[in-house]
Amino acid sequence: MRLEDKTKAIQLRKSGFSYNEIRAEIPKLSKSTISNWLNGVELSAIQKERIVNKMKNALERGRIKGAWSNQKKRQNQIQEIQGKAEKEFEELSQYPLFSVGVALYFAEGSHKFKRFQFTNSNDLIIRLMLKWLREICKITDDEITLRLYIHEIYSYENCEEYWSNITRIPKNMFLKTIYKPAPHKLKKNPYYKGCLKIEVRGSELYWKVHKWQNMLECLL
């Protein structure tokens, strides 16, 4: 029986069958036995191509399955976050600052990268948004990253110091400033201090705000 199995395994291998396909044709055959039997079997280019294609297809199916599993897991996480946001809404909506912050983000916040990102050049607006983050959302400064965007002609004015005073966050916690090429050599606005981007680490707050926006709209 073993000799018949070995002969059949070799024939299947020469036909371009993979190890798993051979095991499906010959039950109760271990991988080590197949490996020993087929170790010296030479395959033609066509047979090798068939096996390689089977392996590629298997890998692709694995990637698709893994991607679907990750997507499902992420959807469950988002549902959990937004469920929490829904429970928080009733309490937080009692504070006027809550609605102001949600509306401000709806109007001027980023909705592209699925992270909380808010950019503005007005220091009062920046102060207001940070107050909202700290007092309403209970976000700590360690969870916040700041980055200044400004034209090159203002690069010697130490605008980082200005925004550090506005935000009460040390300059060493700022990300590297992005200098934009200026189409002109003269400063049209000597009081301009650039745009400051506030970003909160992770995506939880983004999905909370997204839920709060939808709930506020339902009240209008």
Residue frames as a rotation matrix with the C-alpha (Angstrom) as fourth column:
MET 1
0.566 0.824 0.000 0.00
0.824 -0.566 0.000 0.00
0.000 0.000 -1.000 0.00
ARG 2
0.439 -0.492 -0.752 2.84
0.164 -0.779 0.606 2.36
-0.883 -0.389 -0.261 0.86
LEU 3
-0.635 -0.703 0.319 4.53
0.403 0.050 0.914 1.68
-0.658 0.709 0.252 -2.47
GLU 4
-0.138 0.691 0.709 1.28
0.973 -0.040 0.228 2.40
0.186 0.721 -0.667 -4.29
ASP 5
0.766 0.422 -0.485 0.87
0.557 -0.813 0.172 5.63
-0.321 -0.402 -0.857 -2.34
LYS 6
-0.012 -0.870 -0.494 4.43
0.145 -0.490 0.860 6.67
-0.989 -0.061 0.132 -3.11
THR 7
-0.679 -0.205 0.705 3.99
0.681 0.181 0.709 5.94
-0.273 0.962 0.017 -6.82
LYS 8
0.285 0.885 0.368 0.74
0.933 -0.345 0.106 7.89
0.221 0.313 -0.924 -6.88
ALA 9
0.641 -0.093 -0.762 2.31
0.382 -0.822 0.422 10.79
-0.665 -0.562 -0.491 -4.98
ILE 10
-0.455 -0.886 -0.094 5.18
0.263 -0.234 0.936 11.00
-0.851 0.401 0.340 -7.48
GLN 11
-0.483 0.353 0.801 2.76
0.871 0.102 0.481 10.92
0.088 0.930 -0.357 -10.41
LEU 12
0.622 0.773 -0.127 0.68
0.783 -0.612 0.112 13.69
0.009 -0.169 -0.986 -8.88
ARG 13
0.309 -0.600 -0.738 3.78
0.255 -0.695 0.672 15.76
-0.916 -0.396 -0.062 -8.21
LYS 14
-0.720 -0.612 0.328 4.92
0.430 -0.022 0.903 15.39
-0.545 0.791 0.279 -11.81
SER 15
-0.107 0.776 0.622 1.47
0.943 -0.120 0.311 16.60
0.316 0.620 -0.718 -12.82
GLY 16
-0.551 -0.225 0.804 2.14
0.140 -0.974 -0.177 19.81
0.823 0.015 0.568 -10.92
PHE 17
0.580 0.779 -0.239 0.22
0.341 0.033 0.939 19.05
0.739 -0.627 -0.246 -7.71
SER 18
-0.040 -0.538 0.842 1.26
-0.702 -0.585 -0.407 20.87
0.712 -0.607 -0.354 -4.53
TYR 19
-0.911 -0.354 -0.211 2.01
-0.093 0.675 -0.732 18.99
0.402 -0.647 -0.648 -1.30
ASN 20
-0.664 0.711 0.234 -1.39
-0.457 -0.137 -0.879 19.91
-0.593 -0.690 0.416 0.15
GLU 21
0.161 0.719 -0.676 -3.18
-0.987 0.115 -0.113 18.76
-0.004 0.686 0.728 -2.99
ILE 22
-0.360 -0.370 -0.856 -1.34
-0.410 0.888 -0.211 15.42
0.838 0.275 -0.471 -2.84
ARG 23
-0.995 -0.001 0.103 -2.31
-0.097 0.343 -0.934 14.98
-0.035 -0.939 -0.341 0.82
ALA 24
-0.244 0.969 -0.047 -5.92
-0.813 -0.231 -0.535 15.60
-0.529 -0.092 0.844 -0.16
GLU 25
0.254 0.280 -0.926 -5.66
-0.843 0.533 -0.070 12.77
0.474 0.798 0.372 -2.73
ILE 26
-0.097 -0.366 -0.926 -3.82
0.192 0.906 -0.378 10.40
0.977 -0.214 -0.018 -0.37
PRO 27
0.676 0.476 0.562 -5.35
-0.409 -0.392 0.824 10.63
0.613 -0.787 -0.071 3.13
LYS 28
0.965 -0.236 0.116 -3.32
-0.026 0.352 0.936 10.14
-0.261 -0.906 0.334 6.32
LEU 29
0.405 -0.873 0.272 -0.07
0.818 0.213 -0.534 11.05
0.408 0.438 0.801 4.62
SER 30
0.546 -0.240 -0.802 2.22
0.554 -0.615 0.561 13.23
-0.628 -0.751 -0.203 6.71
LYS 31
0.942 -0.232 -0.244 4.11
-0.329 -0.786 -0.523 16.22
-0.071 0.573 -0.817 5.33
SER 32
0.101 -0.971 0.215 7.45
-0.772 0.060 0.633 14.67
-0.628 -0.230 -0.744 6.29
THR 33
-0.013 -0.043 0.999 6.64
0.311 0.949 0.045 11.47
-0.950 0.312 0.001 4.37
ILE 34
0.872 0.377 0.313 5.65
0.419 -0.242 -0.875 13.43
-0.254 0.894 -0.369 1.27
SER 35
0.726 -0.644 -0.242 8.81
-0.652 -0.756 0.056 15.51
-0.219 0.117 -0.969 1.53
ASN 36
-0.144 -0.803 0.578 10.99
-0.446 0.574 0.687 12.38
-0.884 -0.158 -0.441 1.70
TRP 37
0.188 0.309 0.932 9.21
0.566 0.742 -0.360 10.71
-0.802 0.596 -0.035 -1.21
LEU 38
0.834 0.325 0.445 9.28
0.549 -0.409 -0.729 13.73
-0.055 0.853 -0.520 -3.49
ASN 39
0.507 -0.687 -0.520 12.68
0.031 -0.589 0.808 15.11
-0.862 -0.425 -0.277 -2.60
GLY 40
-0.525 -0.844 0.112 14.33
0.084 0.080 0.993 13.98
-0.847 0.531 0.029 -5.84
VAL 41
0.179 0.684 0.707 11.41
0.853 0.250 -0.458 14.50
-0.490 0.685 -0.538 -8.20
GLU 42
-0.852 -0.487 -0.192 12.29
0.294 -0.748 0.595 16.87
-0.434 0.450 0.781 -11.04
LEU 43
0.225 0.969 -0.100 9.57
0.528 -0.207 -0.823 19.16
-0.819 0.133 -0.559 -12.31
SER 44
-0.211 -0.207 0.955 9.20
0.955 -0.250 0.157 20.72
0.206 0.946 0.251 -15.73
ALA 45
-0.981 -0.179 0.080 8.93
0.169 -0.978 -0.119 24.48
0.099 -0.103 0.990 -16.14
ILE 46
-0.351 0.928 0.126 5.17
-0.302 -0.239 0.923 24.21
0.886 0.286 0.364 -16.69
GLN 47
0.250 0.413 -0.876 4.74
0.626 0.621 0.472 22.07
0.739 -0.666 -0.103 -13.55
LYS 48
-0.571 -0.540 -0.618 6.79
0.821 -0.389 -0.418 24.52
-0.015 -0.746 0.666 -11.49
GLU 49
-0.900 0.260 0.349 4.75
-0.137 -0.930 0.340 27.42
0.413 0.259 0.873 -12.85
ARG 50
0.041 0.971 -0.234 1.49
0.051 0.232 0.971 25.72
0.998 -0.052 -0.040 -11.84
ILE 51
0.142 -0.045 -0.989 2.74
0.926 0.358 0.117 25.20
0.349 -0.933 0.093 -8.28
VAL 52
-0.840 -0.504 -0.200 4.06
0.541 -0.803 -0.251 28.76
-0.034 -0.319 0.947 -8.03
ASN 53
-0.635 0.677 0.371 0.72
-0.248 -0.633 0.733 30.13
0.732 0.374 0.570 -9.25
LYS 54
0.276 0.720 -0.636 -1.10
0.444 0.491 0.749 28.01
0.852 -0.490 -0.184 -6.68
MET 55
-0.245 -0.467 -0.850 1.16
0.969 -0.099 -0.225 29.42
0.021 -0.879 0.477 -3.97
LYS 56
-0.971 -0.112 0.212 0.54
0.137 -0.985 0.105 32.99
0.197 0.131 0.971 -5.16
ASN 57
-0.223 0.970 0.100 -3.21
-0.137 -0.133 0.982 32.44
0.965 0.205 0.162 -5.19
ALA 58
0.265 0.273 -0.925 -3.08
0.784 0.496 0.372 30.99
0.561 -0.824 -0.082 -1.68
LEU 59
-0.642 -0.579 -0.502 -1.07
0.759 -0.573 -0.310 33.97
-0.108 -0.580 0.807 -0.45
GLU 60
-0.847 0.371 0.380 -3.50
-0.135 -0.842 0.522 36.38
0.514 0.391 0.764 -2.11
ARG 61
0.160 0.935 -0.315 -6.47
0.198 0.283 0.939 34.62
0.967 -0.213 -0.140 -0.50
GLY 62
0.016 -0.248 -0.969 -4.67
0.981 0.190 -0.033 34.86
0.192 -0.950 0.247 2.83
ARG 63
-0.922 -0.385 -0.040 -4.07
0.387 -0.914 -0.122 38.58
0.011 -0.128 0.992 2.35
ILE 64
-0.488 0.821 0.297 -7.69
-0.224 -0.447 0.866 39.19
0.844 0.356 0.402 1.39
LYS 65
0.329 0.605 -0.725 -8.91
0.536 0.513 0.671 37.18
0.778 -0.609 -0.155 4.36
GLY 66
-0.313 -0.550 -0.774 -6.50
0.949 -0.201 -0.241 39.00
-0.022 -0.810 0.586 6.67
ALA 67
-0.956 -0.023 0.291 -7.50
0.082 -0.978 0.192 42.41
0.280 0.208 0.937 5.29
TRP 68
-0.088 0.995 0.040 -11.19
-0.075 -0.047 0.996 41.57
0.993 0.085 0.079 5.71
SER 69
0.266 0.129 -0.955 -10.56
0.840 0.455 0.296 40.38
0.473 -0.881 0.013 9.27
ASN 70
-0.684 -0.600 -0.415 -8.65
0.722 -0.635 -0.275 43.58
-0.099 -0.488 0.867 10.11
GLN 71
-0.777 0.461 0.429 -11.37
-0.142 -0.791 0.595 45.72
0.614 0.401 0.680 8.55
LYS 72
0.221 0.898 -0.381 -14.05
0.244 0.327 0.913 43.93
0.944 -0.295 -0.147 10.55
LYS 73
-0.016 -0.338 -0.941 -12.02
0.991 0.120 -0.060 44.35
0.133 -0.934 0.333 13.73
ARG 74
-0.930 -0.366 0.032 -11.57
0.364 -0.929 -0.064 48.06
0.053 -0.048 0.997 13.00
GLN 75
-0.394 0.867 0.304 -15.29
-0.139 -0.383 0.913 48.50
0.908 0.318 0.272 12.35
ASN 76
0.369 0.497 -0.785 -16.05
0.658 0.456 0.599 46.89
0.656 -0.738 -0.159 15.70
GLN 77
-0.439 -0.625 -0.646 -13.58
0.894 -0.376 -0.243 49.23
-0.091 -0.684 0.724 17.42
ILE 78
-0.918 0.127 0.375 -15.18
0.013 -0.937 0.350 52.27
0.396 0.326 0.858 15.79
GLN 79
0.038 0.994 -0.098 -18.66
0.078 0.095 0.992 51.11
0.996 -0.045 -0.074 16.82
GLU 80
0.203 -0.045 -0.978 -17.42
0.937 0.300 0.181 50.69
0.285 -0.953 0.103 20.39
ILE 81
-0.797 -0.563 -0.219 -15.86
0.598 -0.786 -0.157 54.18
-0.084 -0.256 0.963 20.39
GLN 82
-0.748 0.550 0.371 -18.99
-0.206 -0.724 0.659 55.78
0.631 0.417 0.654 18.96
GLY 83
0.213 0.793 -0.571 -21.17
0.481 0.424 0.768 53.90
0.851 -0.438 -0.291 21.43
LYS 84
-0.188 -0.403 -0.896 -19.11
0.977 -0.173 -0.127 55.44
-0.103 -0.899 0.426 24.21
ALA 85
-0.970 -0.190 0.153 -19.41
0.220 -0.952 0.213 58.88
0.105 0.240 0.965 22.57
GLU 86
-0.276 0.950 0.144 -23.19
0.068 -0.130 0.989 58.52
0.959 0.282 -0.029 22.43
LYS 87
0.333 0.355 -0.874 -23.31
0.848 0.294 0.442 57.84
0.413 -0.888 -0.203 26.17
GLU 88
-0.491 -0.629 -0.602 -21.09
0.819 -0.569 -0.075 60.87
-0.296 -0.530 0.795 26.87
PHE 89
-0.641 0.192 0.743 -23.16
0.463 -0.676 0.574 63.19
0.612 0.712 0.345 24.69
GLU 90
0.402 0.915 -0.035 -26.03
0.574 -0.222 0.788 63.76
0.714 -0.337 -0.614 27.14
GLU 91
0.503 -0.279 -0.818 -23.71
0.781 -0.260 0.568 64.89
-0.371 -0.924 0.087 29.92
LEU 92
-0.525 -0.850 -0.039 -21.31
0.735 -0.476 0.482 66.91
-0.428 0.224 0.875 27.76
SER 93
-0.376 0.432 0.820 -24.05
0.689 -0.461 0.559 68.71
0.620 0.775 -0.125 25.83
GLN 94
0.620 0.573 -0.536 -24.95
0.784 -0.424 0.454 70.55
0.033 -0.701 -0.712 29.05
TYR 95
0.014 -0.722 -0.691 -21.78
0.476 -0.603 0.640 72.61
-0.879 -0.338 0.336 28.64
PRO 96
0.842 0.342 -0.416 -21.92
-0.136 -0.613 -0.778 75.42
-0.522 0.712 -0.470 26.02
LEU 97
0.018 -0.938 -0.347 -18.23
-0.833 -0.206 0.513 74.90
-0.552 0.280 -0.785 25.24
PHE 98
-0.327 -0.113 0.938 -18.96
0.137 0.977 0.165 71.34
-0.935 0.183 -0.303 24.09
SER 99
0.565 0.654 0.503 -21.20
0.608 0.081 -0.789 72.39
-0.557 0.752 -0.352 21.19
VAL 100
0.769 -0.348 -0.537 -18.85
-0.489 -0.860 -0.144 75.23
-0.411 0.374 -0.831 20.26
GLY 101
-0.240 -0.954 0.179 -15.89
-0.630 0.293 0.719 72.86
-0.739 0.060 -0.671 19.91
VAL 102
-0.206 0.246 0.947 -17.82
0.489 0.865 -0.118 70.27
-0.848 0.438 -0.298 17.91
ALA 103
0.820 0.569 0.068 -19.18
0.372 -0.438 -0.819 72.95
-0.436 0.696 -0.570 15.55
LEU 104
0.510 -0.715 -0.478 -15.72
-0.691 -0.672 0.268 74.49
-0.513 0.194 -0.836 15.17
TYR 105
-0.491 -0.704 0.513 -14.20
-0.248 0.677 0.693 71.18
-0.835 0.212 -0.507 14.20
PHE 106
0.195 0.656 0.729 -17.06
0.651 0.469 -0.596 70.47
-0.733 0.591 -0.336 11.81
ALA 107
0.937 0.244 -0.252 -16.39
0.029 -0.770 -0.638 73.79
-0.349 0.590 -0.728 10.07
GLU 108
0.632 -0.749 -0.196 -12.59
-0.752 -0.532 -0.390 73.86
0.188 0.394 -0.900 10.00
GLY 109
0.134 -0.603 0.786 -11.21
-0.591 0.588 0.552 70.52
-0.796 -0.538 -0.277 11.17
SER 110
-0.574 -0.427 -0.699 -9.69
-0.816 0.368 0.446 67.86
0.067 0.826 -0.560 8.93
HIS 111
0.411 0.738 0.535 -11.89
-0.659 0.646 -0.386 64.95
-0.630 -0.194 0.752 7.83
LYS 112
0.492 -0.269 -0.828 -9.35
-0.799 0.238 -0.552 63.38
0.345 0.933 -0.098 5.49
PHE 113
-0.332 -0.847 -0.415 -6.95
-0.557 0.531 -0.638 61.27
0.761 0.020 -0.648 7.56
LYS 114
0.498 0.636 -0.590 -9.32
0.120 0.623 0.773 59.80
0.859 -0.456 0.235 10.18
ARG 115
-0.298 -0.546 -0.783 -7.36
0.933 0.009 -0.361 61.58
0.204 -0.838 0.507 12.91
PHE 116
0.734 0.537 -0.416 -8.22
0.633 -0.762 0.133 64.70
-0.246 -0.361 -0.900 14.89
GLN 117
-0.477 -0.861 0.176 -6.39
0.867 -0.429 0.254 67.51
-0.143 0.274 0.951 13.07
PHE 118
0.709 0.697 -0.102 -7.24
0.687 -0.716 -0.122 71.18
-0.158 0.017 -0.987 13.39
THR 119
-0.417 -0.889 0.190 -5.30
0.906 -0.390 0.163 74.01
-0.070 0.240 0.968 11.71
ASN 120
0.735 0.648 0.199 -5.79
0.656 -0.754 0.031 77.75
0.170 0.107 -0.980 12.14
SER 121
-0.284 -0.851 0.441 -3.84
0.653 -0.508 -0.561 81.02
0.702 0.128 0.701 12.11
ASN 122
0.206 0.466 0.861 -6.06
-0.344 -0.789 0.509 82.80
0.916 -0.401 -0.002 14.65
ASP 123
-0.774 -0.626 -0.090 -4.59
-0.136 0.303 -0.943 82.58
0.618 -0.718 -0.320 18.14
LEU 124
-0.456 0.687 0.566 -8.02
-0.867 -0.199 -0.456 82.98
-0.200 -0.699 0.687 19.79
ILE 125
0.546 0.649 -0.530 -9.40
-0.770 0.638 -0.012 80.05
0.331 0.414 0.848 17.80
ILE 126
-0.103 -0.683 -0.723 -6.37
-0.110 0.730 -0.675 77.93
0.989 0.009 -0.150 18.71
ARG 127
-0.864 -0.173 0.472 -6.79
-0.457 -0.121 -0.881 78.82
0.210 -0.977 0.025 22.39
LEU 128
0.002 0.972 0.237 -10.47
-0.987 0.040 -0.156 77.91
-0.161 -0.233 0.959 22.21
MET 129
0.512 0.181 -0.840 -9.81
-0.512 0.849 -0.129 74.55
0.690 0.496 0.527 20.57
LEU 130
-0.505 -0.762 -0.406 -7.14
-0.030 0.486 -0.874 73.64
0.862 -0.429 -0.268 23.14
LYS 131
-0.692 0.357 0.628 -9.48
-0.720 -0.267 -0.641 74.66
-0.061 -0.895 0.441 25.96
TRP 132
0.398 0.886 -0.238 -12.13
-0.911 0.412 0.012 72.38
0.109 0.212 0.971 24.45
LEU 133
0.220 -0.403 -0.888 -9.68
-0.218 0.867 -0.448 69.49
0.951 0.292 0.103 24.17
ARG 134
-0.759 -0.651 -0.016 -8.36
-0.099 0.139 -0.985 69.89
0.644 -0.746 -0.170 27.70
GLU 135
-0.770 0.457 0.446 -11.57
-0.601 -0.284 -0.747 70.65
-0.214 -0.843 0.493 29.58
ILE 136
0.265 0.953 -0.146 -14.27
-0.942 0.224 -0.251 68.84
-0.206 0.204 0.957 27.61
CYS 137
0.666 -0.015 -0.746 -12.42
-0.434 0.806 -0.404 65.91
0.607 0.592 0.530 26.03
LYS 138
0.821 -0.385 0.422 -9.92
-0.350 0.246 0.904 65.48
-0.451 -0.890 0.067 28.91
ILE 139
0.774 -0.624 0.108 -7.03
0.439 0.405 -0.802 65.29
0.457 0.668 0.587 26.46
THR 140
0.624 -0.637 -0.452 -3.62
0.363 -0.276 0.890 65.76
-0.692 -0.720 0.059 28.09
ASP 141
0.601 -0.467 -0.648 -0.80
-0.696 -0.705 -0.137 67.76
-0.393 0.533 -0.749 26.52
ASP 142
-0.427 -0.782 0.454 1.16
-0.444 0.618 0.649 64.52
-0.788 0.076 -0.611 26.10
GLU 143
-0.065 0.505 0.861 -1.52
0.613 0.701 -0.365 63.36
-0.787 0.504 -0.355 23.65
ILE 144
0.879 0.418 -0.228 -1.25
0.145 -0.692 -0.707 66.54
-0.453 0.589 -0.669 21.58
THR 145
-0.221 -0.927 0.304 1.24
0.847 -0.028 0.531 67.30
-0.484 0.375 0.791 18.82
LEU 146
0.683 0.373 -0.628 1.71
0.099 -0.899 -0.426 70.77
-0.724 0.228 -0.651 17.35
ARG 147
-0.236 -0.767 0.597 3.28
0.879 0.093 0.467 71.81
-0.413 0.635 0.653 14.06
LEU 148
0.175 0.209 -0.962 3.75
-0.030 -0.976 -0.218 75.28
-0.984 0.067 -0.165 12.64
TYR 149
0.070 -0.097 0.993 3.30
0.980 0.195 -0.050 76.02
-0.188 0.976 0.108 8.92
ILE 150
0.586 0.064 -0.808 4.71
0.148 -0.989 0.029 79.35
-0.797 -0.136 -0.589 7.78
HIS 151
0.948 -0.251 0.198 6.32
0.156 -0.174 -0.972 81.06
0.279 0.952 -0.126 4.79
GLU 152
0.286 -0.942 -0.177 10.11
0.914 0.324 -0.245 81.11
0.288 -0.092 0.953 4.59
ILE 153
-0.141 -0.372 0.918 10.32
0.226 -0.914 -0.336 84.90
0.964 0.160 0.213 4.85
TYR 154
0.563 0.384 0.732 9.11
-0.606 -0.410 0.682 84.63
0.562 -0.827 0.002 8.47
SER 155
0.597 -0.289 -0.748 11.63
0.343 0.935 -0.087 81.94
0.725 -0.204 0.657 9.41
TYR 156
-0.476 -0.878 -0.056 13.80
0.476 -0.203 -0.856 84.30
0.740 -0.434 0.514 11.50
GLU 157
-0.236 0.468 0.852 11.01
-0.536 -0.794 0.288 85.65
0.811 -0.389 0.438 13.67
ASN 158
-0.974 -0.212 -0.077 10.90
-0.068 0.599 -0.798 82.75
0.215 -0.772 -0.597 16.15
CYS 159
-0.244 0.967 0.069 7.17
-0.776 -0.237 0.584 82.24
0.581 0.089 0.809 15.66
GLU 160
-0.097 0.148 -0.984 7.43
0.309 0.944 0.111 78.93
0.946 -0.293 -0.138 17.52
GLU 161
-0.894 -0.274 -0.355 8.01
0.422 -0.244 -0.873 80.94
0.152 -0.930 0.334 20.69
TYR 162
-0.714 0.690 0.121 4.86
-0.681 -0.724 0.112 82.93
0.165 -0.003 0.986 20.01
TRP 163
0.116 0.812 -0.572 2.73
-0.540 0.535 0.649 79.79
0.833 0.234 0.501 19.59
SER 164
-0.432 -0.329 -0.839 4.36
0.495 0.691 -0.526 78.15
0.754 -0.643 -0.136 22.59
ASN 165
-0.996 0.084 -0.007 3.15
-0.046 -0.615 -0.787 81.04
-0.070 -0.784 0.617 24.74
ILE 166
-0.370 0.916 -0.155 -0.32
-0.868 -0.281 0.410 80.88
0.332 0.286 0.899 23.19
THR 167
0.260 0.500 -0.826 -0.71
-0.336 0.849 0.408 77.13
0.905 0.172 0.389 23.71
ARG 168
0.409 -0.258 0.876 1.24
-0.908 -0.021 0.418 76.82
-0.089 -0.966 -0.243 26.98
ILE 169
0.937 -0.206 0.281 3.13
0.227 0.973 -0.046 73.92
-0.264 0.107 0.959 25.42
PRO 170
0.241 -0.933 -0.267 6.96
-0.136 -0.305 0.943 74.00
-0.961 -0.191 -0.201 25.38
LYS 171
0.386 -0.158 -0.909 8.69
-0.896 -0.300 -0.328 74.52
-0.221 0.941 -0.257 22.04
ASN 172
-0.664 -0.747 -0.004 10.57
-0.730 0.648 0.216 71.23
-0.159 0.147 -0.976 22.38
MET 173
-0.418 0.602 0.680 7.24
0.147 0.784 -0.603 69.42
-0.896 -0.152 -0.416 22.10
PHE 174
0.462 0.528 -0.713 6.51
-0.598 -0.408 -0.689 70.98
-0.655 0.745 0.128 18.69
LEU 175
0.490 -0.293 0.821 7.13
0.672 0.727 -0.141 68.94
-0.555 0.621 0.553 15.56
LYS 176
-0.576 -0.818 0.006 9.55
0.603 -0.420 0.678 70.37
-0.552 0.394 0.735 13.01
THR 177
0.077 0.587 -0.806 8.22
-0.163 -0.790 -0.591 73.57
-0.984 0.176 0.035 11.42
ILE 178
0.018 0.019 1.000 7.20
0.920 0.390 -0.024 73.36
-0.391 0.921 -0.011 7.77
TYR 179
-0.302 -0.202 -0.932 8.43
-0.061 -0.971 0.230 76.37
-0.951 0.127 0.281 5.80
LYS 180
0.447 0.557 0.700 6.49
0.707 0.259 -0.658 77.14
-0.547 0.789 -0.278 2.62
PRO 181
-0.606 -0.664 0.438 8.07
0.791 -0.444 0.420 78.94
-0.084 0.601 0.795 -0.35
ALA 182
0.056 0.598 -0.799 6.93
0.356 -0.760 -0.543 82.55
-0.933 -0.254 -0.256 -0.54
PRO 183
0.350 0.132 0.927 5.89
0.936 -0.004 -0.353 83.98
-0.043 0.991 -0.125 -3.94
HIS 184
0.710 -0.101 0.697 7.12
0.080 -0.972 -0.222 87.40
0.700 0.214 -0.682 -2.80
LYS 185
-0.261 -0.930 -0.258 10.12
0.557 0.073 -0.827 88.78
0.788 -0.359 0.500 -0.90
LEU 186
-0.723 0.023 0.690 8.28
-0.406 -0.823 -0.398 91.35
0.559 -0.568 0.604 1.20
LYS 187
-0.813 0.461 -0.355 6.14
0.576 0.553 -0.602 90.57
-0.081 -0.694 -0.716 4.24
LYS 188
-0.444 0.733 0.515 2.61
0.176 -0.493 0.852 91.64
0.879 0.469 0.090 3.41
ASN 189
0.704 0.675 0.219 1.51
-0.144 -0.166 0.976 91.15
0.695 -0.719 -0.019 7.01
PRO 190
-0.282 -0.928 0.245 4.20
-0.463 -0.092 -0.882 91.84
0.840 -0.362 -0.403 9.63
TYR 191
-0.229 0.276 0.933 1.96
-0.964 0.068 -0.256 90.40
-0.134 -0.959 0.251 12.34
TYR 192
0.615 0.476 -0.628 1.46
-0.624 0.781 -0.020 87.05
0.481 0.404 0.778 10.61
LYS 193
-0.098 -0.624 0.775 2.61
-0.936 0.323 0.141 84.11
-0.338 -0.712 -0.615 12.76
GLY 194
-0.832 -0.245 -0.497 1.74
-0.466 0.794 0.390 81.22
0.299 0.556 -0.775 10.48
CYS 195
0.327 0.931 -0.163 -0.83
-0.731 0.358 0.581 78.42
0.600 -0.071 0.797 10.86
LEU 196
-0.622 -0.498 0.605 -0.67
-0.777 0.491 -0.395 76.03
-0.101 -0.715 -0.692 13.77
LYS 197
0.018 0.601 -0.799 -1.87
-0.482 0.705 0.520 72.46
0.876 0.375 0.302 13.37
ILE 198
-0.272 0.028 0.962 -3.19
-0.922 0.280 -0.269 70.65
-0.277 -0.960 -0.051 16.44
GLU 199
-0.012 0.268 -0.963 -3.26
-0.519 0.822 0.235 66.87
0.854 0.503 0.129 16.21
VAL 200
0.254 0.159 0.954 -4.40
-0.927 0.323 0.193 64.38
-0.277 -0.933 0.229 18.84
ARG 201
-0.748 -0.649 -0.137 -2.63
-0.663 0.721 0.201 61.04
-0.031 0.241 -0.970 18.83
GLY 202
-0.792 0.440 0.423 -4.66
0.331 0.892 -0.308 58.01
-0.513 -0.103 -0.852 17.76
SER 203
-0.837 0.525 0.155 -8.06
0.012 -0.266 0.964 58.03
0.547 0.809 0.216 16.08
GLU 204
-0.507 0.682 -0.526 -10.44
0.861 0.421 -0.284 57.63
0.028 -0.597 -0.801 19.03
LEU 205
-0.431 0.353 -0.831 -11.23
0.242 -0.842 -0.483 61.34
-0.869 -0.409 0.278 19.41
TYR 206
-0.896 0.093 -0.434 -11.80
-0.435 -0.381 0.816 61.71
-0.089 0.920 0.382 15.67
TRP 207
-0.682 0.658 -0.319 -14.52
0.298 0.648 0.701 59.04
0.668 0.383 -0.638 15.71
LYS 208
-0.400 0.535 -0.744 -16.05
0.844 -0.101 -0.527 60.50
-0.356 -0.839 -0.411 18.88
VAL 209
-0.614 0.121 -0.780 -16.29
-0.152 -0.988 -0.033 63.95
-0.774 0.098 0.625 17.30
HIS 210
-0.915 0.284 -0.286 -17.75
-0.250 0.159 0.955 62.40
0.317 0.946 -0.075 14.16
LYS 211
-0.470 0.764 -0.441 -20.52
0.786 0.590 0.186 60.84
0.402 -0.260 -0.878 16.28
TRP 212
-0.369 0.300 -0.879 -21.11
0.628 -0.617 -0.474 64.04
-0.685 -0.728 0.039 18.25
GLN 213
-0.877 0.027 -0.480 -21.48
-0.330 -0.760 0.560 66.02
-0.349 0.649 0.676 15.03
ASN 214
-0.747 0.622 -0.233 -24.15
0.126 0.476 0.870 63.63
0.652 0.621 -0.434 13.77
MET 215
-0.298 0.644 -0.705 -26.01
0.951 0.265 -0.159 63.82
0.085 -0.717 -0.691 17.07
LEU 216
-0.576 0.054 -0.816 -25.91
0.249 -0.939 -0.238 67.62
-0.778 -0.341 0.527 17.13
GLU 217
-0.948 0.215 -0.235 -27.26
-0.296 -0.323 0.899 67.75
0.118 0.922 0.370 13.57
CYS 218
-0.546 0.776 -0.316 -30.24
0.610 0.627 0.484 65.67
0.574 0.072 -0.816 14.66
LEU 219
-0.239 0.432 -0.870 -31.13
0.857 -0.327 -0.398 68.40
-0.456 -0.840 -0.292 17.17
LEU 220
-0.892 -0.181 -0.415 -31.19
0.007 -0.922 0.386 71.19
-0.453 0.341 0.824 14.58
